[in-house]
Amino acid sequence: MASLLRSILAVTGLGLLLGSPWAGAADLLPDIPPAKARVSETQGCVEPTDVMRHNHMKFLLRHRDATLREGIRTKKYSLVECINCHVPDPDSPEAVHYGNPKHFCSSCHTYAAVRIDCFECHRDTPLPASRQAGSTTPHAGMADRSLTDNAAAALRRVSSLAEEK
């Protein structure tokens, strides 16, 4: 009788485990869109995939600091270049914006529950091909709008504080 009870419990436990949310956990991983280009024959991105997954924010922040504080502009860790390579052109039928699960950045940041604010100022799509060719402006990757809602609200707050003084 005891062995029958153990067998029933084992089968029930196995059924619960296979029917559990963890059974299809691989389906929950982010679907990361492929890059449009390769850096070289042996390497897809500017750094190996595992290095980029763990350190991309450090690279972007260092690049930002070098650009803003020292005037050094390179393409290697540029957010604009990341977007140009990993996000479909805005004119293509596959065009998506940040927030869409198919957007390169959204695919992992949504999975990891990370909120980023890069696209409050920067473009979340590459420049259209027609504008990329002749673009020499250092702000080519900035959003097309002059001020985002958040930036405009921040300016209003600062202005109201200045008027109070």
Summary of the structure (lengths in Angstrom):
residues: 165
radius of gyration: 23.2
end to end distance: 84.8
largest distance: 84.8
contacts: 352
relative contact order: 0.09
helix: 52%
strand: 1%
